[in-house]
Amino acid sequence: MYLVRIEHSVPSFEGGHRAFDGDPVGRQRAGVRAYRVMRPIDDPAYALIDLEFDTQDEAEAMLRSLRELWSRVEGRVMSEARVRIVEAVEVGEAGDRGRAECRCRASVLGRPR
């Protein structure tokens, strides 16, 4: 399992969430198996998003689509995006003997400048 982990500032969390719900990159068509939208309890103007994929190729294709989208909406819907692709090495539930860990597969941070 591969995750595209996204973090960025938003002028309005609700506005950013509406944009996410509009699905401008076609998450299901792109292979997203699951997603999680989060915000820090101490910063309502920040969003964190995990997109889950079966393959690294799907995750990398989504990253390219996101960068293209961000180039059009930077500063209006979101800003200062940080993103990386991680591979789930082990996944467990509370009480499992194993530890849940993720290892970075690609050091893909932010957008190229």
N, C-alpha and C positions, 0 to 999 in steps of 0.2 A: 504494500500500500504506500502511495506517495501523497504527500500533502503539499499544497501551495499555501504557505502561511503568509498572510498579508497584514500589515499594520500601516495606518495612516491617520492623519488629522482630518477632521471633518468640520465644516463651519456649523453644521447642525446634524446631530446623530440621526434624527428622524428623517431629514432630507436625504442623507446618505443611505439610510436603510430603504427608503422608497426607491432610490436609484438602484440599489442592489436587487430589490424585489422586481424591478422592471426587467432584470436579466439581460442587459445589453450585450453580453458575450455568449449567451446560449449555453448555460451550465450543463443541462442534461445532454444536449447534442455533443458537447465537448467531452463528455465522459465523467462528469462529476457524480460520484456515488453518494456523497453526503457532504454537508457543509455545516459550519458553526459560525454564527455572528456573535461577537462579544464586545463589551466595552469595559474599560477599567472603572472600578467604583469611585476612583478619585479624579477621573478626567472624562466628563461627559462629551468632550469634543474630540474623542479619539475612538477609532474602531479597529478591531482585530477580527480577521476572517480566516478560517481554515477551509480549504476545498480539498476533498479526498478523491484520489484517482487510483485506478488499478495499475496504470503503467507510468513510467517516467516520461515516455514520449507524450502522453496526454497532458501531463503536468507541464511539460516544457511548452507545448502548443498553447496551453491556457496562459502561461506567463507572457508569451508573445502577444496574444490577444489583449491581455490586460495592459501591457505597455502601450499598445496602439490606442486603446480606449483612454488611458490616463493622459496621453499627449493631447487629447481633445478636451478633457474636463478638469485638468490640473488647476487648482485655485478656486474652482466654482463648486464642485461636489466633494473634492478631496484634495489633499496636498501632502507632500513629503512622504510618499509611499516607500515603504521598506518591504521587501518580499524575498522569500527564499523557498526552495524546494527541499523538503526533507523526506527521508524514507523511514517508515515505521519499522523498527528492528524487532520490537517486542511490544505487544499490547496485552494488557491484563485487566482484570477487575479487582476492586478492593478485596483484600483477603487472599488473593492469589499469592503463591509463594514467589513468583517471578516479579521482577521490577519492570515497569513500563518505561521504555526509553525510545528516543528518536535520534538518529544520527544524520547530520547534514550530509546530503549527497552532492549538492552543488552550492557553491558559495555565490549565490545570485542575490545580491543585496541592492535594494534601490533600483533606480533606473539609470542606464548609462547616461553620462553627461557629455 
